[in-house]
Amino acid sequence: MTEKQLLLFLVLFSIINFWSFLVMMIDKIKSKKIGSERISEGMMFFMASIFGSIGVYAGMFIFHHKTSKWYFLLGIPLLIIQNIATFFLLFRFLS
């Protein structure tokens, strides 16, 4: 993997995690308003599975959002491991 490819991946990784973090913040704000349209949990898990797991995890604890759901407490850390494993395999494959 060249330095340019690594830099591109890190920029994309940062953008996806920042967006995932914002989604958690937006959904927390919407959860306090009665009748507002919420972001689905499926979308949150999807964002976590496409390398946004760290942003979702950070948002969970900073905003105290979805921390009482066992499937978030178990699933998001597992997706962090999956994201790291996928990054490692991509790095090995492209090197």
N, CA, C and O atoms as CSV, one atom per row, in Angstrom:
chain,resi,resn,atom,element,x,y,z
A,1,MET,N,N,0.855,-1.167,0.000
A,1,MET,CA,C,0.000,0.000,0.000
A,1,MET,C,C,0.897,1.225,0.000
A,1,MET,O,O,1.779,1.354,0.850
A,2,THR,N,N,0.681,2.106,-0.931
A,2,THR,CA,C,1.503,3.313,-1.003
A,2,THR,C,C,1.055,4.311,0.055
A,2,THR,O,O,-0.014,4.182,0.652
A,3,GLU,N,N,1.897,5.301,0.266
A,3,GLU,CA,C,1.566,6.348,1.235
A,3,GLU,C,C,0.313,7.100,0.813
A,3,GLU,O,O,-0.489,7.505,1.654
A,4,LYS,N,N,0.148,7.283,-0.476
A,4,LYS,CA,C,-1.023,7.990,-0.998
A,4,LYS,C,C,-2.306,7.201,-0.717
A,4,LYS,O,O,-3.319,7.776,-0.319
A,5,GLN,N,N,-2.257,5.879,-0.926
A,5,GLN,CA,C,-3.416,5.033,-0.657
A,5,GLN,C,C,-3.737,5.018,0.839
A,5,GLN,O,O,-4.902,5.083,1.232
A,6,LEU,N,N,-2.700,4.934,1.663
A,6,LEU,CA,C,-2.894,4.935,3.103
A,6,LEU,C,C,-3.504,6.250,3.570
A,6,LEU,O,O,-4.417,6.253,4.396
A,7,LEU,N,N,-3.010,7.357,3.052
A,7,LEU,CA,C,-3.545,8.666,3.405
A,7,LEU,C,C,-5.005,8.787,2.983
A,7,LEU,O,O,-5.831,9.298,3.740
A,8,LEU,N,N,-5.325,8.323,1.784
A,8,LEU,CA,C,-6.705,8.360,1.298
A,8,LEU,C,C,-7.609,7.526,2.204
A,8,LEU,O,O,-8.700,7.964,2.570
A,9,PHE,N,N,-7.161,6.342,2.559
A,9,PHE,CA,C,-7.960,5.488,3.433
A,9,PHE,C,C,-8.167,6.138,4.797
A,9,PHE,O,O,-9.273,6.096,5.336
A,10,LEU,N,N,-7.122,6.737,5.362
A,10,LEU,CA,C,-7.255,7.379,6.670
A,10,LEU,C,C,-8.194,8.573,6.624
A,10,LEU,O,O,-8.939,8.810,7.575
A,11,VAL,N,N,-8.168,9.331,5.529
A,11,VAL,CA,C,-9.092,10.463,5.372
A,11,VAL,C,C,-10.531,9.951,5.287
A,11,VAL,O,O,-11.419,10.479,5.955
A,12,LEU,N,N,-10.759,8.926,4.467
A,12,LEU,CA,C,-12.102,8.352,4.355
A,12,LEU,C,C,-12.562,7.767,5.686
A,12,LEU,O,O,-13.716,7.938,6.077
A,13,PHE,N,N,-11.665,7.083,6.377
A,13,PHE,CA,C,-11.965,6.511,7.682
A,13,PHE,C,C,-12.382,7.607,8.662
A,13,PHE,O,O,-13.347,7.440,9.408
A,14,SER,N,N,-11.666,8.714,8.661
A,14,SER,CA,C,-11.980,9.832,9.557
A,14,SER,C,C,-13.328,10.452,9.223
A,14,SER,O,O,-14.111,10.759,10.121
A,15,ILE,N,N,-13.602,10.637,7.939
A,15,ILE,CA,C,-14.878,11.226,7.517
A,15,ILE,C,C,-16.043,10.326,7.916
A,15,ILE,O,O,-17.042,10.805,8.453
A,16,ILE,N,N,-15.921,9.025,7.656
A,16,ILE,CA,C,-16.998,8.086,7.990
A,16,ILE,C,C,-17.237,8.061,9.502
A,16,ILE,O,O,-18.387,8.037,9.941
A,17,ASN,N,N,-16.175,8.066,10.298
A,17,ASN,CA,C,-16.338,8.039,11.750
A,17,ASN,C,C,-16.902,9.345,12.287
A,17,ASN,O,O,-17.693,9.336,13.230
A,18,PHE,N,N,-16.506,10.462,11.701
A,18,PHE,CA,C,-17.066,11.746,12.113
A,18,PHE,C,C,-18.555,11.792,11.788
A,18,PHE,O,O,-19.356,12.245,12.605
A,19,TRP,N,N,-18.927,11.325,10.601
A,19,TRP,CA,C,-20.328,11.303,10.208
A,19,TRP,C,C,-21.122,10.362,11.135
A,19,TRP,O,O,-22.235,10.696,11.540
A,20,SER,N,N,-20.570,9.216,11.465
A,20,SER,CA,C,-21.237,8.271,12.365
A,20,SER,C,C,-21.452,8.888,13.741
A,20,SER,O,O,-22.501,8.702,14.358
A,21,PHE,N,N,-20.461,9.616,14.211
A,21,PHE,CA,C,-20.558,10.316,15.486
A,21,PHE,C,C,-21.687,11.348,15.441
A,21,PHE,O,O,-22.474,11.459,16.380
A,22,LEU,N,N,-21.757,12.103,14.337
A,22,LEU,CA,C,-22.818,13.102,14.186
A,22,LEU,C,C,-24.198,12.457,14.124
A,22,LEU,O,O,-25.164,13.004,14.657
A,23,VAL,N,N,-24.297,11.295,13.475
A,23,VAL,CA,C,-25.577,10.586,13.406
A,23,VAL,C,C,-26.049,10.218,14.807
A,23,VAL,O,O,-27.235,10.347,15.113
A,24,MET,N,N,-25.144,9.767,15.655
A,24,MET,CA,C,-25.518,9.434,17.030
A,24,MET,C,C,-25.983,10.685,17.773
A,24,MET,O,O,-26.944,10.626,18.541
A,25,MET,N,N,-25.318,11.803,17.555
A,25,MET,CA,C,-25.704,13.057,18.202
A,25,MET,C,C,-27.078,13.508,17.711
A,25,MET,O,O,-27.926,13.903,18.510
A,26,ILE,N,N,-27.295,13.450,16.399
A,26,ILE,CA,C,-28.577,13.875,15.828
A,26,ILE,C,C,-29.713,12.996,16.341
A,26,ILE,O,O,-30.779,13.505,16.688
A,27,ASP,N,N,-29.496,11.686,16.393
A,27,ASP,CA,C,-30.548,10.800,16.874
A,27,ASP,C,C,-30.825,11.034,18.353
A,27,ASP,O,O,-31.974,10.932,18.784
A,28,LYS,N,N,-29.812,11.339,19.129
A,28,LYS,CA,C,-30.023,11.638,20.548
A,28,LYS,C,C,-30.872,12.896,20.697
A,28,LYS,O,O,-31.771,12.939,21.537
A,29,ILE,N,N,-30.599,13.907,19.900
A,29,ILE,CA,C,-31.392,15.138,19.944
A,29,ILE,C,C,-32.838,14.843,19.535
A,29,ILE,O,O,-33.780,15.321,20.168
A,30,LYS,N,N,-33.002,14.057,18.478
A,30,LYS,CA,C,-34.343,13.714,18.008
A,30,LYS,C,C,-35.098,12.850,19.013
A,30,LYS,O,O,-36.327,12.898,19.065
A,31,SER,N,N,-34.386,12.069,19.805
A,31,SER,CA,C,-35.047,11.189,20.772
A,31,SER,C,C,-35.761,11.982,21.860
A,31,SER,O,O,-36.688,11.478,22.494
A,32,LYS,N,N,-35.336,13.206,22.072
A,32,LYS,CA,C,-35.944,14.038,23.109
A,32,LYS,C,C,-37.186,14.771,22.609
A,32,LYS,O,O,-37.955,15.301,23.411
A,33,LYS,N,N,-37.391,14.806,21.284
A,33,LYS,CA,C,-38.542,15.489,20.703
A,33,LYS,C,C,-39.622,14.474,20.353
A,33,LYS,O,O,-39.372,13.512,19.626
A,34,ILE,N,N,-40.791,14.691,20.862
A,34,ILE,CA,C,-41.903,13.782,20.610
A,34,ILE,C,C,-42.356,13.914,19.155
A,34,ILE,O,O,-42.572,15.017,18.653
A,35,GLY,N,N,-42.494,12.773,18.496
A,35,GLY,CA,C,-43.007,12.746,17.132
A,35,GLY,C,C,-41.977,13.007,16.045
A,35,GLY,O,O,-42.331,13.052,14.866
A,36,SER,N,N,-40.710,13.180,16.411
A,36,SER,CA,C,-39.706,13.426,15.375
A,36,SER,C,C,-39.285,12.112,14.715
A,36,SER,O,O,-39.330,11.049,15.335
A,37,GLU,N,N,-38.880,12.202,13.465
A,37,GLU,CA,C,-38.453,11.009,12.734
A,37,GLU,C,C,-37.032,10.664,13.135
A,37,GLU,O,O,-36.116,11.473,12.990
A,38,ARG,N,N,-36.860,9.442,13.646
A,38,ARG,CA,C,-35.576,9.001,14.182
A,38,ARG,C,C,-34.751,8.275,13.127
A,38,ARG,O,O,-35.270,7.854,12.093
A,39,ILE,N,N,-33.474,8.136,13.403
A,39,ILE,CA,C,-32.563,7.364,12.566
A,39,ILE,C,C,-32.645,5.917,13.039
A,39,ILE,O,O,-32.555,5.648,14.237
A,40,SER,N,N,-32.814,4.996,12.112
A,40,SER,CA,C,-33.013,3.597,12.498
A,40,SER,C,C,-31.733,2.991,13.083
A,40,SER,O,O,-30.619,3.391,12.745
A,41,GLU,N,N,-31.933,2.029,13.957
A,41,GLU,CA,C,-30.800,1.317,14.531
A,41,GLU,C,C,-30.056,0.541,13.455
A,41,GLU,O,O,-28.839,0.371,13.530
A,42,GLY,N,N,-30.786,0.077,12.463
A,42,GLY,CA,C,-30.163,-0.616,11.342
A,42,GLY,C,C,-29.180,0.283,10.602
A,42,GLY,O,O,-28.114,-0.169,10.187
A,43,MET,N,N,-29.536,1.553,10.437
A,43,MET,CA,C,-28.632,2.504,9.790
A,43,MET,C,C,-27.392,2.723,10.644
A,43,MET,O,O,-26.289,2.851,10.113
A,44,MET,N,N,-27.560,2.766,11.947
A,44,MET,CA,C,-26.403,2.947,12.836
A,44,MET,C,C,-25.460,1.748,12.738
A,44,MET,O,O,-24.241,1.914,12.696
A,45,PHE,N,N,-26.023,0.549,12.703
A,45,PHE,CA,C,-25.188,-0.641,12.553
A,45,PHE,C,C,-24.548,-0.696,11.166
A,45,PHE,O,O,-23.409,-1.141,11.026
A,46,PHE,N,N,-25.271,-0.247,10.145
A,46,PHE,CA,C,-24.692,-0.211,8.805
A,46,PHE,C,C,-23.494,0.724,8.768
A,46,PHE,O,O,-22.445,0.377,8.224
A,47,MET,N,N,-23.649,1.918,9.349
A,47,MET,CA,C,-22.539,2.874,9.376
A,47,MET,C,C,-21.355,2.307,10.149
A,47,MET,O,O,-20.203,2.517,9.771
A,48,ALA,N,N,-21.641,1.586,11.233
A,48,ALA,CA,C,-20.558,0.968,12.003
A,48,ALA,C,C,-19.858,-0.112,11.195
A,48,ALA,O,O,-18.647,-0.295,11.321
A,49,SER,N,N,-20.604,-0.825,10.369
A,49,SER,CA,C,-19.999,-1.918,9.602
A,49,SER,C,C,-19.152,-1.423,8.429
A,49,SER,O,O,-18.294,-2.157,7.938
A,50,ILE,N,N,-19.380,-0.188,7.972
A,50,ILE,CA,C,-18.566,0.350,6.870
A,50,ILE,C,C,-17.497,1.298,7.415
A,50,ILE,O,O,-17.292,2.392,6.890
A,51,PHE,N,N,-16.832,0.863,8.462
A,51,PHE,CA,C,-15.702,1.547,9.088
A,51,PHE,C,C,-16.090,2.749,9.935
A,51,PHE,O,O,-15.240,3.600,10.196
A,52,GLY,N,N,-17.337,2.853,10.372
A,52,GLY,CA,C,-17.744,3.940,11.251
A,52,GLY,C,C,-17.972,3.502,12.681
A,52,GLY,O,O,-18.610,4.217,13.455
A,53,SER,N,N,-17.461,2.338,13.042
A,53,SER,CA,C,-17.744,1.771,14.368
A,53,SER,C,C,-17.167,2.606,15.510
A,53,SER,O,O,-17.779,2.697,16.575
A,54,ILE,N,N,-16.026,3.203,15.308
A,54,ILE,CA,C,-15.423,4.011,16.375
A,54,ILE,C,C,-16.252,5.268,16.619
A,54,ILE,O,O,-16.422,5.680,17.767
A,55,GLY,N,N,-16.766,5.876,15.561
A,55,GLY,CA,C,-17.632,7.042,15.703
A,55,GLY,C,C,-18.934,6.714,16.405
A,55,GLY,O,O,-19.396,7.475,17.255
A,56,VAL,N,N,-19.529,5.583,16.054
A,56,VAL,CA,C,-20.765,5.146,16.718
A,56,VAL,C,C,-20.486,4.860,18.189
A,56,VAL,O,O,-21.255,5.272,19.058
A,57,TYR,N,N,-19.402,4.164,18.472
A,57,TYR,CA,C,-19.059,3.809,19.852
A,57,TYR,C,C,-18.794,5.058,20.692
A,57,TYR,O,O,-19.254,5.162,21.829
A,58,ALA,N,N,-18.051,6.001,20.121
A,58,ALA,CA,C,-17.786,7.255,20.841
A,58,ALA,C,C,-19.087,8.013,21.087
A,58,ALA,O,O,-19.301,8.545,22.176
A,59,GLY,N,N,-19.951,8.063,20.082
A,59,GLY,CA,C,-21.232,8.738,20.229
A,59,GLY,C,C,-22.125,8.088,21.269
A,59,GLY,O,O,-22.865,8.770,21.977
A,60,MET,N,N,-22.052,6.767,21.359
A,60,MET,CA,C,-22.854,6.055,22.358
A,60,MET,C,C,-22.536,6.553,23.764
A,60,MET,O,O,-23.445,6.802,24.556
A,61,PHE,N,N,-21.274,6.695,24.070
A,61,PHE,CA,C,-20.891,7.023,25.434
A,61,PHE,C,C,-20.820,8.520,25.699
A,61,PHE,O,O,-21.076,8.953,26.822
A,62,ILE,N,N,-20.484,9.312,24.706
A,62,ILE,CA,C,-20.458,10.759,24.922
A,62,ILE,C,C,-21.874,11.302,25.080
A,62,ILE,O,O,-22.122,12.158,25.929
A,63,PHE,N,N,-22.808,10.803,24.259
A,63,PHE,CA,C,-24.186,11.286,24.312
A,63,PHE,C,C,-25.096,10.389,25.151
A,63,PHE,O,O,-26.294,10.656,25.250
A,64,HIS,N,N,-24.560,9.343,25.749
A,64,HIS,CA,C,-25.341,8.375,26.534
A,64,HIS,C,C,-26.542,7.899,25.725
A,64,HIS,O,O,-27.683,7.947,26.185
A,65,HIS,N,N,-26.261,7.447,24.529
A,65,HIS,CA,C,-27.302,7.051,23.585
A,65,HIS,C,C,-27.122,5.590,23.193
A,65,HIS,O,O,-26.049,5.193,22.739
A,66,LYS,N,N,-28.156,4.802,23.365
A,66,LYS,CA,C,-28.187,3.373,23.036
A,66,LYS,C,C,-27.313,2.546,23.967
A,66,LYS,O,O,-26.996,1.399,23.650
A,67,THR,N,N,-26.918,3.098,25.101
A,67,THR,CA,C,-26.049,2.352,26.011
A,67,THR,C,C,-26.814,1.330,26.847
A,67,THR,O,O,-26.200,0.501,27.518
A,68,SER,N,N,-28.132,1.378,26.818
A,68,SER,CA,C,-28.898,0.371,27.552
A,68,SER,C,C,-29.309,-0.799,26.654
A,68,SER,O,O,-29.937,-1.750,27.120
A,69,LYS,N,N,-28.960,-0.729,25.384
A,69,LYS,CA,C,-29.292,-1.792,24.432
A,69,LYS,C,C,-28.134,-2.784,24.385
A,69,LYS,O,O,-27.020,-2.426,24.003
A,70,TRP,N,N,-28.398,-4.031,24.774
A,70,TRP,CA,C,-27.332,-5.030,24.843
A,70,TRP,C,C,-26.701,-5.271,23.470
A,70,TRP,O,O,-25.502,-5.529,23.374
A,71,TYR,N,N,-27.506,-5.188,22.411
A,71,TYR,CA,C,-26.960,-5.466,21.093
A,71,TYR,C,C,-26.045,-4.349,20.602
A,71,TYR,O,O,-25.210,-4.589,19.729
A,72,PHE,N,N,-26.177,-3.143,21.133
A,72,PHE,CA,C,-25.209,-2.091,20.828
A,72,PHE,C,C,-23.948,-2.292,21.666
A,72,PHE,O,O,-22.832,-2.156,21.163
A,73,LEU,N,N,-24.132,-2.614,22.940
A,73,LEU,CA,C,-22.973,-2.808,23.822
A,73,LEU,C,C,-22.103,-3.978,23.390
A,73,LEU,O,O,-20.895,-3.968,23.626
A,74,LEU,N,N,-22.696,-4.980,22.764
A,74,LEU,CA,C,-21.940,-6.133,22.283
A,74,LEU,C,C,-21.566,-5.974,20.806
A,74,LEU,O,O,-20.437,-6.269,20.415
A,75,GLY,N,N,-22.498,-5.515,20.003
A,75,GLY,CA,C,-22.310,-5.476,18.558
A,75,GLY,C,C,-21.298,-4.449,18.070
A,75,GLY,O,O,-20.508,-4.738,17.171
A,76,ILE,N,N,-21.312,-3.260,18.647
A,76,ILE,CA,C,-20.404,-2.215,18.160
A,76,ILE,C,C,-18.941,-2.567,18.454
A,76,ILE,O,O,-18.107,-2.399,17.564
A,77,PRO,N,N,-18.581,-3.046,19.655
A,77,PRO,CA,C,-17.188,-3.482,19.842
A,77,PRO,C,C,-16.785,-4.617,18.895
A,77,PRO,O,O,-15.646,-4.665,18.432
A,78,LEU,N,N,-17.724,-5.532,18.606
A,78,LEU,CA,C,-17.407,-6.591,17.645
A,78,LEU,C,C,-17.175,-6.009,16.253
A,78,LEU,O,O,-16.325,-6.497,15.508
A,79,LEU,N,N,-17.926,-4.971,15.903
A,79,LEU,CA,C,-17.710,-4.327,14.604
A,79,LEU,C,C,-16.395,-3.542,14.573
A,79,LEU,O,O,-15.783,-3.403,13.514
A,80,ILE,N,N,-15.963,-3.035,15.712
A,80,ILE,CA,C,-14.638,-2.391,15.769
A,80,ILE,C,C,-13.568,-3.430,15.441
A,80,ILE,O,O,-12.648,-3.156,14.670
A,81,ILE,N,N,-13.690,-4.613,16.022
A,81,ILE,CA,C,-12.737,-5.696,15.736
A,81,ILE,C,C,-12.808,-6.076,14.256
A,81,ILE,O,O,-11.777,-6.284,13.617
A,82,GLN,N,N,-14.021,-6.166,13.714
A,82,GLN,CA,C,-14.192,-6.503,12.299
A,82,GLN,C,C,-13.571,-5.434,11.407
A,82,GLN,O,O,-12.930,-5.756,10.406
A,83,ASN,N,N,-13.758,-4.159,11.765
A,83,ASN,CA,C,-13.167,-3.070,10.984
A,83,ASN,C,C,-11.643,-3.145,10.997
A,83,ASN,O,O,-11.004,-2.951,9.963
A,84,ILE,N,N,-11.063,-3.424,12.156
A,84,ILE,CA,C,-9.606,-3.538,12.263
A,84,ILE,C,C,-9.103,-4.723,11.446
A,84,ILE,O,O,-8.095,-4.610,10.749
A,85,ALA,N,N,-9.795,-5.855,11.525
A,85,ALA,CA,C,-9.392,-7.044,10.762
A,85,ALA,C,C,-9.479,-6.787,9.260
A,85,ALA,O,O,-8.597,-7.199,8.506
A,86,THR,N,N,-10.533,-6.113,8.828
A,86,THR,CA,C,-10.685,-5.796,7.408
A,86,THR,C,C,-9.587,-4.842,6.950
A,86,THR,O,O,-9.022,-5.019,5.871
A,87,PHE,N,N,-9.281,-3.833,7.762
A,87,PHE,CA,C,-8.199,-2.909,7.425
A,87,PHE,C,C,-6.874,-3.656,7.310
A,87,PHE,O,O,-6.094,-3.411,6.389
A,88,PHE,N,N,-6.624,-4.567,8.246
A,88,PHE,CA,C,-5.389,-5.350,8.215
A,88,PHE,C,C,-5.310,-6.187,6.937
A,88,PHE,O,O,-4.267,-6.233,6.284
A,89,LEU,N,N,-6.412,-6.846,6.584
A,89,LEU,CA,C,-6.430,-7.667,5.366
A,89,LEU,C,C,-6.251,-6.813,4.114
A,89,LEU,O,O,-5.538,-7.212,3.193
A,90,LEU,N,N,-6.887,-5.650,4.067
A,90,LEU,CA,C,-6.692,-4.743,2.932
A,90,LEU,C,C,-5.240,-4.301,2.831
A,90,LEU,O,O,-4.663,-4.262,1.744
A,91,PHE,N,N,-4.661,-3.970,3.974
A,91,PHE,CA,C,-3.276,-3.542,4.004
A,91,PHE,C,C,-2.347,-4.653,3.494
A,91,PHE,O,O,-1.434,-4.404,2.706
A,92,ARG,N,N,-2.600,-5.883,3.960
A,92,ARG,CA,C,-1.776,-7.023,3.530
A,92,ARG,C,C,-1.984,-7.331,2.055
A,92,ARG,O,O,-1.029,-7.652,1.349
A,93,PHE,N,N,-3.214,-7.238,1.586
A,93,PHE,CA,C,-3.536,-7.555,0.202
A,93,PHE,C,C,-2.951,-6.522,-0.763
A,93,PHE,O,O,-2.457,-6.874,-1.833
A,94,LEU,N,N,-3.012,-5.246,-0.375
A,94,LEU,CA,C,-2.532,-4.177,-1.250
A,94,LEU,C,C,-1.040,-3.935,-1.148
A,94,LEU,O,O,-0.478,-3.203,-1.963
A,95,SER,N,N,-0.386,-4.534,-0.165
A,95,SER,CA,C,1.067,-4.333,-0.020
A,95,SER,C,C,1.844,-5.276,-0.906
A,95,SER,O,O,3.074,-5.246,-0.910
